[in-house]
Amino acid sequence: MTFAIFVSVFLAGVSLAADAFAVSICDGMVYRDLTKRKAVLIPLTFGFFQAAMPIIGFYVGLLFLEQIEAFDHWIAFALLVFIGGKMIFDGIRELRAPEEELKPKQFSFAELLVQGVATSIDALAVGFSLNAMLEGVDILQLWAWVSVIIIGVTTFIIAAVGVIIGIKVGKLFRKKASIAEIIGGLVLIAIAIKIVIESYL
């Protein structure tokens, strides 16, 4: 029973981490001032929000499930389209600017926070379903916290791999950082569209 729950929660964590993985690759590609501390901060932020949202959903329960499900995907869509659109706009502007005026994209913690929220909103639903997933388990609340820690750690590891991949790929575009930024923006918008489509399937 315990092992089955662990596997279910782990697979849920892997599924939830897919968007964070893609965004982490984008961040690794476009941010040109990534120190080790900043690089670790990216998966740490995604892991935190992917763990926080399910526990919030768990305690809120089914009371507001229908109301939240009606618009949560649109919030994620708006946030990701805004960030992605800005990245595309900045990338196109850099392509048109003289080379001597080009400035590499700097790490933005505020932007990272928005990404963390946007990619983890769907994790609220996992929190709602934790009651059903853990049905019959002793010490329900303890297991709920263990579950979200598993999800958070899983997301952190997957997102960390994404950042590393992004940094490696970004080096290929070192002289054409604007192209990497445009690609990153398109990926974010694609994720936003995917989130909306999945909400209606």
C-alpha positions as CSV (number, residue, x, y, z in Angstrom):
1,M,0.0,0.0,0.0
2,T,2.7,2.5,1.0
3,F,4.9,1.6,-2.0
4,A,1.9,2.0,-4.4
5,I,1.2,5.5,-2.9
6,F,4.9,6.4,-3.3
7,V,4.9,5.4,-6.9
8,S,1.6,7.3,-7.6
9,V,2.9,10.4,-6.0
10,F,6.3,10.2,-7.8
11,L,4.6,9.8,-11.2
12,A,2.4,12.7,-10.4
13,G,5.5,14.7,-9.6
14,V,7.2,13.8,-12.8
15,S,4.1,14.8,-14.8
16,L,3.8,18.1,-13.0
17,A,7.5,18.8,-13.5
18,A,7.2,18.6,-17.3
19,D,6.4,22.3,-17.7
20,A,9.0,23.3,-15.2
21,F,11.6,21.3,-17.1
22,A,10.8,23.1,-20.3
23,V,10.8,26.5,-18.7
24,S,14.1,25.7,-16.9
25,I,15.7,24.9,-20.3
26,C,14.5,28.3,-21.6
27,D,16.0,30.0,-18.5
28,G,19.3,28.3,-18.9
29,M,19.4,29.3,-22.5
30,V,18.5,33.0,-22.2
31,Y,20.0,34.2,-18.9
32,R,23.6,35.2,-19.5
33,D,24.6,36.0,-15.9
34,L,23.8,32.7,-14.3
35,T,26.1,32.1,-11.3
36,K,25.9,28.7,-9.5
37,R,23.6,30.4,-6.9
38,K,21.2,31.7,-9.5
39,A,21.3,28.5,-11.4
40,V,20.3,26.5,-8.2
41,L,17.6,29.1,-7.5
42,I,15.7,28.2,-10.6
43,P,14.9,24.6,-9.8
44,L,14.6,25.5,-6.1
45,T,11.8,27.9,-7.0
46,F,10.0,25.5,-9.3
47,G,10.3,22.7,-6.6
48,F,9.0,25.0,-3.9
49,F,5.9,26.1,-5.9
50,Q,5.2,22.5,-7.1
51,A,5.2,21.4,-3.5
52,A,3.3,24.4,-2.1
53,M,0.4,24.3,-4.5
54,P,-0.7,20.7,-3.7
55,I,-0.6,21.2,0.0
56,I,-2.7,24.4,-0.4
57,G,-5.1,22.3,-2.6
58,F,-5.2,19.6,0.0
59,Y,-6.3,21.9,2.8
60,V,-8.7,23.8,0.7
61,G,-10.2,20.4,-0.3
62,L,-13.1,20.1,-2.6
63,L,-14.9,23.2,-1.2
64,F,-13.8,25.5,-3.9
65,L,-12.7,22.9,-6.5
66,E,-15.3,23.8,-9.2
67,Q,-14.7,27.6,-8.8
68,I,-10.9,27.3,-9.1
69,E,-10.9,24.8,-11.9
70,A,-13.0,27.3,-14.0
71,F,-10.2,29.8,-14.3
72,D,-6.9,28.4,-13.0
73,H,-5.7,27.4,-16.4
74,W,-6.4,30.9,-17.8
75,I,-4.3,32.5,-15.0
76,A,-1.4,30.2,-16.0
77,F,-2.0,31.0,-19.7
78,A,-2.0,34.7,-19.2
79,L,1.2,34.7,-17.1
80,L,3.1,32.5,-19.5
81,V,1.9,34.3,-22.6
82,F,3.0,37.6,-21.0
83,I,6.5,36.4,-20.2
84,G,6.9,34.5,-23.5
85,G,5.6,37.5,-25.5
86,K,8.0,39.8,-23.7
87,M,10.9,37.5,-24.4
88,I,10.0,37.4,-28.1
89,F,9.6,41.2,-28.3
90,D,13.0,41.7,-26.6
91,G,14.6,39.1,-28.9
92,I,13.3,40.7,-32.0
93,R,14.3,44.1,-30.8
94,E,17.9,42.8,-30.1
95,L,18.0,41.3,-33.6
96,R,17.3,44.7,-35.1
97,A,19.6,46.6,-32.8
98,P,23.3,47.4,-33.7
99,E,25.7,44.8,-32.3
100,E,27.4,47.4,-30.0
101,E,24.0,48.2,-28.3
102,L,23.2,44.6,-27.5
103,K,22.9,43.7,-23.8
104,P,22.7,40.1,-22.6
105,K,19.5,39.2,-20.8
106,Q,19.9,39.4,-17.0
107,F,18.5,37.0,-14.4
108,S,15.3,38.3,-13.0
109,F,14.0,36.7,-9.7
110,A,10.6,38.5,-10.1
111,E,10.2,36.8,-13.6
112,L,11.3,33.5,-12.1
113,L,8.6,33.8,-9.4
114,V,5.9,34.4,-12.0
115,Q,7.2,31.3,-13.9
116,G,7.0,29.3,-10.7
117,V,3.4,30.2,-10.0
118,A,2.3,29.8,-13.7
119,T,3.8,26.3,-14.1
120,S,2.5,25.1,-10.7
121,I,-1.2,26.2,-10.8
122,D,-2.3,22.9,-12.2
123,A,-0.7,21.2,-9.1
124,L,-3.6,22.6,-7.1
125,A,-5.8,19.8,-8.6
126,V,-3.3,17.2,-7.3
127,G,-3.8,18.7,-3.9
128,F,-7.5,18.3,-4.2
129,S,-7.0,14.6,-5.2
130,L,-4.7,13.8,-2.4
131,N,-7.6,13.0,-0.1
132,A,-8.7,10.3,-2.5
133,M,-5.2,9.2,-3.3
134,L,-4.4,8.7,0.4
135,E,-7.8,7.2,1.3
136,G,-7.4,4.6,4.0
137,V,-3.9,5.7,5.0
138,D,-3.2,6.3,8.7
139,I,-2.0,9.8,9.7
140,L,-3.5,11.4,6.5
141,Q,-2.0,14.9,7.0
142,L,1.5,13.5,7.6
143,W,1.3,11.5,4.3
144,A,0.0,14.6,2.5
145,W,3.1,16.5,3.6
146,V,5.4,13.5,2.6
147,S,3.7,13.5,-0.8
148,V,4.2,17.1,-1.6
149,I,7.9,16.9,-0.4
150,I,8.3,14.0,-2.9
151,I,6.7,16.1,-5.6
152,G,8.9,19.1,-4.8
153,V,12.1,17.2,-4.7
154,T,11.2,15.4,-8.0
155,T,10.5,18.8,-9.6
156,F,13.8,20.2,-8.3
157,I,15.9,17.4,-9.8
158,I,14.1,17.5,-13.2
159,A,14.2,21.3,-13.3
160,A,18.0,21.3,-12.4
161,V,18.6,19.0,-15.3
162,G,16.6,21.4,-17.5
163,V,18.8,24.3,-16.4
164,I,22.0,22.4,-17.2
165,I,20.6,21.5,-20.7
166,G,19.6,25.1,-21.3
167,I,23.0,26.4,-20.4
168,K,24.7,23.9,-22.7
169,V,22.3,24.8,-25.6
170,G,22.6,28.5,-24.8
171,K,26.3,28.3,-25.5
172,L,25.5,27.4,-29.0
173,F,23.6,30.7,-29.4
174,R,26.1,32.7,-27.4
175,K,26.7,35.1,-30.4
176,K,23.0,35.1,-31.2
177,A,21.4,35.4,-27.8
178,S,18.3,37.1,-29.3
179,I,17.5,33.9,-31.2
180,A,17.6,31.8,-28.0
181,E,15.3,34.4,-26.3
182,I,12.8,34.2,-29.2
183,I,12.9,30.4,-29.0
184,G,12.4,30.5,-25.3
185,G,9.4,32.8,-25.6
186,L,7.8,30.6,-28.2
187,V,8.2,27.6,-25.9
188,L,6.5,29.4,-23.0
189,I,3.6,30.4,-25.2
190,A,3.4,26.7,-26.4
191,I,3.2,25.6,-22.8
192,A,0.5,28.1,-22.1
193,I,-1.6,26.8,-25.0
194,K,-1.0,23.2,-23.9
195,I,-2.3,24.0,-20.3
196,V,-5.5,25.5,-21.7
197,I,-6.1,22.6,-24.1
198,E,-5.4,20.0,-21.4
199,S,-8.0,21.7,-19.1
200,Y,-10.7,21.0,-21.6
201,L,-9.8,17.4,-22.4
